[in-house]
Structure formats: structure tokens, C-alpha cells
Amino acid sequence: MPAADQTDFFAEETTAPSPASGLGEKRAGAHQPLAARMRPRRLAEVVGQEHILAPGSLLPRLVAQNRFGSLLFYGPPGCGKTSIAEAIAHETGSRFVRINAVMSNVAELREILAAARRRPEAATILFIDELHRFNKSQQDLLLPDVEEGTVRLIGATTHNPGFYVNPPLLSRSHLFRLEPLAPAAIAGVLAAALADTERGLGARGVTAEPKLLADLAVLCDGDLRRALNALEVLVLGLPERVALSSADLEVFARERRIRYDADEDEHYDTISAFIKSCRGSDPDAAMYWLAKMLAGGEDPRFIARRLVILASEDVGLADPQALPLTVAAHHACDFIGLPEAELTLAHATLYIATAPKSNSATLALAAAHAALKTAPVQPVPLPLRDKSGAASKQNAHGKGYRYSHDYPENISGQNYLEQPLALYTPKTAGWEAKIAERLARWRELKAVRSK
């Protein structure tokens, strides 16, 4: 199908324009932000995302044949989700309706779907930005028209679709994960924007060294939209026909905020990396992820709680001091607060990361739970039962109990399970190596005294 004219194509209205729908907006208006003016017009112009857009890949083939169904693009801000959707609509000559799930509602959605049913020949693409903001009923409303092909849905989300998109809608869509853009790709677009006199900033004649554009790209953490908007602010704040300097960039660098969404994917991914770095005894990586969480505004008490868990789960008996130290760090975060509590967290993080490791407590507890689930529950042996009360004494509770302190090294030879089990296996790291030696000796003494 031939592509529609770009200006008319995106200006076409199907319902009354609303702030949520974005219908009736003109492309590349003079007052649009630079990021909007520089949007790619074809898939071939999209930078990065080679894993899904390289020549011969699935998505470009489907678009070239105009044989795609509903699509879901999942990735961080500024990685190209909206640009790819608009390029697909343009290349396939489809009617493009864009809404934002934050501002849209059921009434508007019904109106858009009804308009698409009235004009099946228009091949409507319904682009829903921030799809994860739609609740279950709103997502369910899309199902019949997606199923029938009345609309082809393109959803964009920064959140894991497995948690935020209804399974029926997810099963009817092809999911593509987008990655943050590489600094080199961002720097290339920034250079093009500086030189472009039609859509970019070329008319101002401002120049910049490649190194400076590369530094700006790094500061934007893979977010091309942010990089273009930052470049626009920097250029418009300068006289025409001058060169951007490192001093100009320092202003942006001081206000930089890393990408970190509390209680969302970035939160869970970063704490996972932190935990695994501590468990893997890499203090440098652990400190990096700690700093990222703190810079992103993470609750220090959340980090401290994870350190307390690590002390028992991964350090355990290899270093018994890890648990009281991390508990103290948690208390310190409560009554000191930020920014000083950062030092406490750094102290505890380095201690855990450099401590000898043992998960023997974790394994022993799991083995005990498994024994309870897979075999009959053992009764408490009579010698171990409480003998308080006349009824207990009449039933011989406690009879035959051997008081451990009456025997050398407190080993009486008595069994404390009717059917002995081997649940705890000490590791040979740190303090626990001494425990392993001690238990081996006690097993020998118990074998002798039990006879």
C-alpha cells in the first residue's frame, strides 16, 4: 500500500480531538520540541534497536508486507517506542490514532473503536502510549476489536508487560523489547540535529565537538528524547554561530538525574544486581549498585532490610557478626537518616560483600521443610516431652532424658528425633569451618555414648 502524505496523514481526525488522543496535531510544528521534530519518518531512520530492526529481521519484514497484527513495545523512556509506531503507520499508509492511557477513558476508547469499525478500509492503527496505565476493564475493552482486526494495536510501555498487560491481550500481541540507546547512537542523532536546518537547530549555526556530544549522550542514560531536549535548551541559551563548550554542559551535568523508577522494573532490577554482587563477593559492583539506588532516591531502609536478609541467607555461620552488624545498620538508617546513612549502608555493604559466604542455614531450613512435606510428621520422643503436670508424669513424659551438662562436651549420646535426619551440612568457609570440625568430633562421641 503506498504511504500517505505525512502531513495530511497525521492530521487526519476520526473523532473529536482531545488532549488525550493527540488527534489533529500537525507534524513538525515550529513550536514542537526538538525531540518531536526530529522523529524518524521511516523505520530505516530509527537509530539503535538493531536486534529488532536490522535488515531482514522479523519486524521490518512484517511492516514491508503490511502483514503484522498487534504489537507491544516494551522499553525505557526515549528508546524509540513512539517513533517506531509512527514510522510503521507511515510506511503502511495506515490511519494512525494515538492516545495516552494516563489521560484517556472508556468513553473515548469506545468512540475510537466505533469509528474504526465504520471505516475498515482505513486500516486503523491504534497507538496507546503507557499502556500499563489502563486497568483490566479498559484492556478487556480492546480485545474484541483486536481479535477481529478492526484495529491493529501498538502498545508502548516502560513496565514489564507480564505484570501489567492482561494475559488475553498479551497473547494476541507480538512483544518486542527495546533497549536503552548506546551513547554513540545518541551522539550521532545530536550531531544531525545540530546540522539539520529544516527540522533541527541548523539555522542557529551552533557547533559542538564530537567529544562534547558524546559526553552529553552518556549523561542521558540511553534516553534520546532527553538528550535532544537537553541539546535544544543548551543551544537556545547561546548566541547564534558559537560553539558549545564543556562549561555549558556542566550546567546540565549538575542537574542530571539517573533513570530509576521506585517500585518498578528499575527498582527490582537494581536491587537484584546489588544482592547478586554482594553474594558474589564483588565489593566494587555492590558499591556501584548501592550508589545508583541512593542517587535514584531509593528508601535506605529498604536497602538495609536486604542487607539483613543477606547476612542470614548468604553469609550465615561463615561470619556470625554479619547479622548483628546489618541489624545495627538498619537501626542506624532509622535514626540517622540521609545523607549520613549512606555511609552506614556503605559500611554494611562492604562487610557483606567481603565476608566469607555460607548458605548452609538456607539449605538446612529448606531440607527441614522438605522432610515435613515428604514424610509423616515425627512425634516428639517421650524423653523430650514436657513433664509438667500430673497427666504428663503419668504418661512418662520426660522419662529417660539425659541432661546434656552432665556429660563431657555436653554430648550425652541421646537422639532428639525418633528417625534421625541429616539436614545441616556445614560449609568450610570462615567461622563455619570450625563448626564442621566440632560437629565431626561430636558425631564420634555420640556414636560411642549412644551404645
PyMOL commands that set and color helices and strands:
alter all, ss='L'
color gray80, all
select helices_A, chain A and resi 6-11+34-37+43-45+50-53+58-65+81-92+106-118+120-122+131-133+136-148+161-164+167-171+183-195+202-204+210-219+224-236+246-254+265-279+283-295+300-318+322-336+341-354+360-374+382-384+390-394+404-406+408-410+432-449
alter helices_A, ss='H'
color red, helices_A
select strands_A, chain A and resi 70-74+95-100+124-129+152-157+173-177
alter strands_A, ss='S'
color yellow, strands_A
deselect
rebuild
show_as cartoon
